[in-house]
Structure formats: C-alpha cells, structure tokens
Amino acid sequence: MKIHLKQGWQLAVKHFYLVILLFLYQLLWGFFLYRFIDSVISPLLRRYPSSYPSDIAAQLFMTEAQFQLFKTDIISPYVWTLGSLLVARMLITPLFNAGLFYSLNQARSDGGTRFLEGIRKAWKPVVLLYWIEAILSLAPAWYLLPRSLDALLESGSVPELLQAVLPGAALWLLWGTLLHLLFLAMQFGAASGEGIFRSLWRALRNFISYGALSLIMWGIGAAVGLAVTSLSMLWAGLFALILHQGYHLIRTLMKVWTIAAQYDYLQTKQL
C-alpha cells in the first residue's frame, strides 16, 4: 500500500496545475450553488415563527409549507434552475476526469502530462460512464426519498426519524460507493485505451485491496479535514479564515492523490 500511496503522490504533484484548475472550478461551483440555495432558503426562514414559537405556530408553518410544495407550482422554477446547474456539472466534471485519467496514464508511462489531449481523445467514453454511474447511483432515490419525506413529516422525535431513515441511507451509501469504485476503474480503462471491461475485471479480482486502499485515502482525507476544523475552532480569527479557505485547495489535492493512488494500484495488477 505504501508504494501505491507514494506513486500516487508523485503523480498528483506532477498534476499540481490541474489541482489548481479543479480547485477554481469547485470554488466557482460552490459559490453559485450557495447563492442559489440562499436565495431559496432565506425567504422561507424569514416566515418561520419568531423567537419562541408555540407548537400551534410551528405546525401551521409546516402545514402551509407542505401545501405550497405539493399543491402549487411555486417550486417549479427552483427545480428547473437546480436541474440546469446539475446538468452543467454533469457535462463539465467528466471532461476534467477524462483529461486527468488520460494524463495519469501518460505521466506513468513516459513522464509527461496530457490533460487537454486527454479531453479530446477520451471524453466520449468517460462522459458516458459517468452518466451511467450517476443514473444508477440516483436510482434508489425513487424509492427512498418519498419514504424519507413521509418519515420527516410523521415522526414525532429525532430518534424515531433516524430509525426510519438511517438503514436506507446506509444501504444507499454502500451502493453508491461500490458503483463509484467499479465505474472509476472502467473510466481508467477507457482513458488509457486498455478497455473498460478488462479494467473492470481487474478491479473485481482485486476488489478487497482496491477498496482498502480507497478507504485508507478517504480516511486520510477525513483526518485532514478534522484537523483543519479543530484548528479553526481553537484559533478563531484571521488564521482560521485563511486555514479554512486553504483547506479547499488541500481537499482538491487529496482528491487527485486518491485517484492517482487508485490508478497506480490497478495498473500494477496483472490479469
């Protein structure tokens, strides 16, 4: 594992310019998404009963909100806007992935990076696989989300709500994780020219070690995030603000490092 972590780090450092580009992309996406959500949520919160609401006032607020959501078309413009943002992200993100995956293959074989060339040569299969993964990952929502909404409206306490929602959420998370690892391997194969099914079979044959390496990298990322959060709470002020903003760059670097380590591991395994 240490060898793959080291090789993955070296590949990530070679693509540091791409880390900066991905960081700016995530920053802009997060800004526009935050502004959109704030424009929707803030007016709703201003209508919530002030300071110490009675049970009747809170129930009236929930009843009114439920009526407007299900009996009027007030939510339609927001749904279309959010859908447009998600479609734009689903078009742009796999292009970055195609360039990165192709460039990782080139950097591992001849030491050079080929990001733009990778987008030109590998974008079609990578985009298609990305969309298929997204559809399969979201498929359980048709069953889980309506039941979760019913549980939210009908549950009388937080423990009761968690008991109703958590099992389905855990299974959904496991399903999404498995799909992500397998489709990531197929995208590696598509970008490198090896073939998606050959790369998928390699991932399945070595899935335990492949999954363990991924968990290690995710654990490192979570530990870094926890450390940054703890330091921000201990030293509040300008230092905390700079640290918090800089963490997004570190998180992007961790993401590229994780992908590079996963790629290096799969490429070293023979069929």
C-alpha positions in Angstrom: 0.0 0.0 0.0 2.8 2.4 0.8 4.3 2.1 -2.7 1.0 3.0 -4.3 0.4 5.9 -1.9 3.9 7.2 -2.8 3.5 6.7 -6.5 0.1 8.3 -6.3 1.5 11.3 -4.5 4.2 11.7 -7.2 1.6 11.6 -9.9 -0.6 14.1 -8.1 2.4 16.6 -7.7 3.0 16.3 -11.4 -0.5 17.4 -12.0 -0.5 20.3 -9.5 -1.5 22.8 -12.2 -4.6 20.6 -12.6 -5.2 20.7 -8.9 -5.3 24.5 -9.1 -7.7 24.3 -12.0 -10.0 21.9 -10.2 -9.9 24.0 -7.1 -11.0 27.1 -9.0 -13.8 25.0 -10.7 -15.0 23.7 -7.3 -14.8 27.2 -5.8 -17.0 28.7 -8.6 -19.5 25.8 -8.5 -19.8 26.1 -4.7 -20.3 29.9 -4.9 -23.1 29.7 -7.4 -24.8 26.8 -5.6 -24.6 28.6 -2.3 -26.1 31.7 -3.8 -28.9 29.8 -5.3 -29.7 27.8 -2.1 -29.5 31.0 0.0 -32.0 32.7 -2.4 -34.4 29.9 -1.8 -34.0 29.1 1.9 -33.6 32.6 3.4 -37.2 33.8 2.4 -38.6 30.6 3.9 -36.8 31.0 7.1 -38.0 34.6 7.5 -41.5 33.3 7.5 -40.8 30.9 10.4 -42.4 32.0 13.7 -40.1 34.3 15.7 -38.0 33.6 18.8 -40.2 31.2 20.9 -42.8 29.7 18.6 -45.7 27.8 20.0 -46.4 24.3 18.8 -49.5 25.6 17.0 -47.5 28.3 15.2 -44.8 25.8 14.2 -47.4 23.3 13.0 -49.2 26.0 11.0 -45.9 26.9 9.3 -45.2 23.2 8.4 -48.8 22.9 7.1 -48.5 26.0 4.9 -45.1 24.9 3.6 -46.5 21.4 2.8 -49.4 22.9 1.0 -47.3 25.2 -1.2 -44.9 22.4 -2.1 -47.5 19.8 -3.1 -50.5 21.9 -4.2 -48.9 24.8 -6.1 -46.2 25.2 -8.7 -44.1 27.5 -6.5 -41.2 25.1 -6.5 -41.1 24.6 -10.3 -38.7 27.4 -11.2 -36.3 26.3 -8.4 -36.4 22.7 -9.6 -35.6 23.8 -13.2 -32.7 26.0 -12.1 -31.2 23.4 -9.9 -31.7 20.8 -12.6 -29.9 23.1 -15.1 -27.0 23.5 -12.7 -26.7 19.8 -12.2 -26.8 19.1 -15.9 -24.0 21.7 -16.4 -21.9 20.0 -13.7 -22.5 16.5 -15.3 -21.2 17.9 -18.6 -18.1 19.6 -17.2 -16.9 17.3 -14.5 -16.4 14.2 -16.7 -14.4 16.3 -19.1 -12.0 17.1 -16.2 -12.0 13.4 -15.4 -11.2 12.4 -18.9 -8.2 14.7 -19.1 -6.9 13.7 -15.7 -7.3 9.9 -16.2 -5.6 10.1 -19.6 -2.8 12.3 -18.3 -2.2 9.9 -15.4 -1.6 7.1 -17.9 0.8 9.2 -19.9 2.6 10.5 -16.8 3.0 7.0 -15.5 4.4 5.6 -18.9 6.5 8.4 -20.3 6.6 11.1 -17.5 4.6 13.7 -19.4 1.2 15.2 -18.7 -1.5 15.4 -21.4 -4.6 17.0 -19.9 -6.1 18.7 -22.9 -5.1 15.8 -25.2 -6.9 13.5 -22.8 -10.1 15.5 -23.1 -10.0 15.3 -26.9 -9.3 11.6 -27.0 -11.2 10.1 -24.1 -14.1 12.4 -23.3 -16.8 10.3 -25.0 -16.5 7.0 -23.1 -15.7 8.8 -19.8 -18.7 11.0 -20.1 -21.0 8.1 -20.9 -19.7 6.0 -18.0 -20.0 9.0 -15.7 -23.7 9.5 -16.7 -24.5 5.8 -16.3 -22.9 5.8 -12.8 -24.9 8.9 -11.9 -28.2 7.3 -13.0 -27.6 4.0 -11.2 -26.4 5.9 -8.1 -29.6 8.1 -8.0 -32.0 5.2 -8.9 -32.7 4.3 -5.2 -33.9 7.8 -4.6 -37.2 7.0 -6.3 -37.9 4.6 -3.5 -36.1 6.2 -0.5 -36.8 9.9 -0.8 -40.6 9.7 -0.7 -40.4 7.4 2.3 -37.9 9.7 4.0 -40.2 12.7 3.4 -43.1 10.8 4.9 -40.9 9.9 7.9 -39.9 13.6 8.3 -43.5 14.7 8.3 -44.9 12.0 10.5 -42.1 11.2 13.0 -42.6 12.6 16.5 -38.9 12.8 17.5 -35.4 12.8 16.1 -34.6 9.2 17.2 -37.7 8.0 15.5 -36.8 9.8 12.4 -33.3 8.5 12.4 -34.5 4.9 13.0 -36.7 5.2 9.9 -34.2 6.9 7.6 -30.7 5.6 8.6 -30.9 2.0 7.3 -32.0 3.1 3.8 -29.4 5.9 3.8 -26.6 3.4 4.8 -27.6 1.0 2.0 -27.7 3.8 -0.5 -24.2 5.0 0.6 -22.8 1.5 0.2 -24.5 1.1 -3.2 -23.0 4.4 -4.3 -19.5 3.6 -3.0 -19.4 0.2 -4.9 -20.6 1.8 -8.1 -18.1 4.6 -7.8 -15.1 2.2 -7.4 -16.2 0.0 -10.2 -17.1 2.8 -12.7 -13.8 4.6 -11.7 -11.9 1.5 -12.8 -13.8 1.4 -16.1 -13.1 5.1 -16.7 -9.4 4.4 -16.1 -9.6 1.7 -18.8 -11.4 3.9 -21.2 -9.0 6.7 -20.8 -5.9 4.6 -21.0 -7.1 2.6 -24.1 -6.9 -0.7 -22.2 -10.7 -1.3 -22.4 -13.4 -0.8 -19.8 -14.2 -4.5 -19.3 -10.6 -5.5 -18.9 -10.1 -2.8 -16.3 -13.4 -3.7 -14.6 -12.3 -7.4 -14.3 -9.0 -6.3 -12.8 -10.9 -4.2 -10.2 -13.2 -7.1 -9.4 -10.4 -9.6 -9.0 -8.5 -7.2 -6.6 -11.5 -5.5 -5.1 -10.7 -6.1 -1.4 -7.2 -4.5 -1.8 -8.6 -1.8 -4.1 -11.4 -0.9 -1.7 -8.9 -1.0 1.2 -6.6 1.5 -0.5 -9.6 3.7 -1.3 -10.7 3.6 2.4 -7.2 4.5 3.5 -7.1 7.5 1.3 -10.6 8.6 2.3 -9.6 8.2 5.9 -6.5 10.4 5.4 -8.7 13.0 3.8 -11.2 12.8 6.7 -8.4 13.1 9.2 -7.0 16.2 7.4 -10.5 17.8 7.4 -11.0 17.0 11.1 -7.6 18.5 11.9 -8.4 21.7 10.0 -11.8 22.0 11.7 -10.2 21.5 15.1 -7.5 24.1 14.5 -10.1 26.6 13.2 -12.1 26.2 16.4 -9.1 26.6 18.6 -7.6 29.6 16.9 -10.6 31.6 15.6 -9.9 34.7 13.7 -7.9 35.6 10.6 -5.8 32.5 10.9 -8.9 30.3 11.0 -10.3 32.1 7.9 -7.1 31.6 5.9 -6.9 28.0 7.0 -10.5 27.3 6.1 -10.1 28.8 2.7 -6.8 27.0 2.1 -8.4 23.7 3.1 -10.4 23.6 -0.1 -7.1 23.5 -2.1 -5.8 20.7 0.2 -9.1 18.8 -0.3 -8.7 19.0 -4.1 -5.1 17.8 -3.8 -6.3 14.9 -1.7 -8.9 14.0 -4.3 -6.3 13.9 -7.1 -3.9 12.0 -4.9 -6.6 9.4 -4.1 -7.4 8.9 -7.8 -3.7 8.7 -8.7 -3.1 6.1 -6.0 -6.2 4.0 -7.1 -5.0 4.2 -10.7 -1.4 3.2 -9.8 -2.7 0.2 -7.8 -4.9 -1.1 -10.6 -2.2 -0.7 -13.3 0.3 -2.8 -11.3 -2.1 -5.7 -11.1 -1.9 -8.3 -13.9 -4.9 -10.2 -15.2 
